[in-house]
């Protein structure tokens, strides 16, 4: 009998945690306490776990949609033989997007055809699955969007939308020449992101450039 009471208490505790996670009241826990049998607790716990999993699936799908990846890419099939990581970053931290939680930045440098965009996208997908808001742009696309918003007086609104992200991916940095205004707008994105979110840049330019 005592073992049954302990199990019921554990079930109610887990139910209570899930209810708080779902921003629901503790009414279900009170009902379980008032009832003498345990099956309803196990059934309720199963429902809540299924609901949490469904919410997480919906959130991930929304984050992937908002990220606007040009092509969906993961680490499956990624050719990493030429990949060299800095000592401060492990492959595990890269593949799990752990550095995003720490608001660190990443520059992916290499010549054309070295899988930079694939890698950046795969990291972004991993970030979405860890519930990090992510946005993907090419540098040229981002400059056009920022310049148009500036001309239309909608720059602050666009910046607010972009800077909601936990991770910004700016692909093909330096591939297309940028005018002075475009460079200033890009610099504002970088400056406003410092220690607030992570940025991934892909580029074929050496660091000195």
Order of alpha helices (4+ residues) and beta strands (2+ residues): alpha-alpha-alpha-alpha-alpha-beta-alpha-beta-alpha-alpha-beta-alpha-beta
